[in-house]
């Protein structure tokens, strides 16, 4: 393969730095380094605490000048147009992403294509409008004081500056995060992760083409995690900090955000699936197996919405083992349609080790024949065990899904998405029980991978969590 | 097929030919296939494992086709020929890594085989000139760590090959640095060389303690170190180069006298660096690699397919150890290495927990449950 020229994996708007040249007087140097599983050469600026502070101050100023009083509908329009540039085949930015993201993230090209297509749904002006309306009742409350049913008025203000700490597992989450902040008229600084340093940069570039002034309120760059001096500056300058990552990362970042600054942490979450015996009819089982396989294959389970274990109730027309076989067949098909991403030797080794452990303890192993491309571990057990990901799924045969629910109680607030297949009232009743123990999203099997644009991310508000309401009370 | 006594005699005879014996490929293969037939007959979980792969003794004609069991399987069930209750000792893995709940267990039915393999291999690579040295062991006694295979082996070499002043320097409170320092000082002042044996982590601990106090010891010529195991300590990973640099600087050793051992709880044989043995023959080896004793075979396999890698490519190590007569001979590790003409280079564990982002990592999950 031809040597690739280094990508500019940062977005610092022109004029955002009070310097003559792009980086001139501020002494911002750009360094080349290799990121991602493909060791892609990228160029990254080296910030000092001083230069970072200057940049963040400039972003806030820009925001006051061009974003704070702009009607939200205009902002949504620009975001939607920018998103189209990112996600429409034929657009240069889209083609560039398809060429670069597989190497940067390790995901297959097909997975990136699907990811961009599905995520674009949530970035359209229309979807954003209804997601905001879903939370606030109306868009206008972001523009002006609106009457409240109980009297008086209210208006919602976003933070002047939001600092985002992205994780590298799922491309696109970074863009959604920047979009949420823009919708509440906040400037943003996005700190990317080594595993996905580029999509947010491309979003800013797309936005610059649509609406240069808005893109002037965004900056995106990378530094190695744990650069505490830079993060101290970023967190002290921010009105809100949003972080994505492991429990460890979230508690570490959370400790360093000043107490008065709003902190929103998206920590470790796991998903599971529940399939009732009534749902396991001969007619429905193949479609459920295909759906479950899609849930497993989507981003190779790296997302917090992906299932780790499928609990299948025994006693239906199709038993758990037969269902697992159908699931295996569907995973085999998908391994060709949507190839799994690149594996490190350690990831492959872990799957071989896990298969052997499960086999020797008595489980049935169904697996791809070439290597570790997919694995279904079938056993009679209600015990929850996290998957090593990369398309390894357990099918646990249980006599009664109540056994699974009591086991899942231990997972507690780590539980996020539960894909449920049932008949009639079963789904609603299971959803109530799952909600009571910590789940925040119940979806049909096959729908786990793609949350609705207006979803309650980890059970919370996407936009409302970011804003501050100002009450305007009537005179007595 | 599978009479144990003649087979055991055959394995002992083969090992007894010595570490420097010629390769004897045909003898090895014949013996390996016989041992496989025996293990297939007597080790039930292994038999089922082989049957599911269609690799029965009738179908396996080459030692390379003998199914290797991943080490994690040793955590799931006793993999032993005959009655698990009747073994002489059970060695267990430390259980701190791997993310699987149970500790791996190697049921050893016959410690004589273990000794027959461990002793000559140690002697040839750590005491090649036949030195009789006090062994300062940076590890616990067998009493304190009764199920550790490393502790058992160090006890064995101390008992069989160590001089009178040998001692252990780890107890429940950790490494007894002050006493160890005294022993090192005594060696230095009395010009009496010593052999220091222990884990890389224990050496790192000692060397950091010496560094903190600005202490340098010049151990007398002939002194040596045998270190083993990973070098990850607390959060900081100390590279082998850094460790050896410190051994040279703080203890006054030549790097030729620093020998890395690579062993696994699930095996009965170990691997040692070539360097000291070659030094004893008057050579100055340029390459440092692990020597495979004649009764062991090591292959480097592709991590994804488990098929052999071309020479020079990094992959997972797979070992076949005749001395594992009563458990499973062929073992698939998650250690990374690269094969060379004379042995292999060990590159550490293949880290599996490279799980990114918000999906919970297995290790984290399990540690939270404990």
Interface residues (C-beta under 8 A of the other chain):
Chain A: X167 X168 X169 X170 X193 X195 X244 X245 X246 X247 X248 X266 X267 X268 X269 X270 X301 X302 X303 X304 X306 X343 X344 X345 X346 X347 X348 X349 X350 X352 X353 X354 X355 X356 X357 X358 X359 X360 X361 X370 X371 X372 X386 X387 X388 X389 X410 X414
Chain B: X45 X49 X52 X69 X70 X71 X72 X73 X75 X76 X77 X79 X98 X99 X100 X302 X303 X304 X305 X306 X314 X315 X316 X332 X334 X336 X349 X350 X351 X352 X353 X354 X355 X356 X357 X358 X359 X360 X361 X362 X364 X365 X369
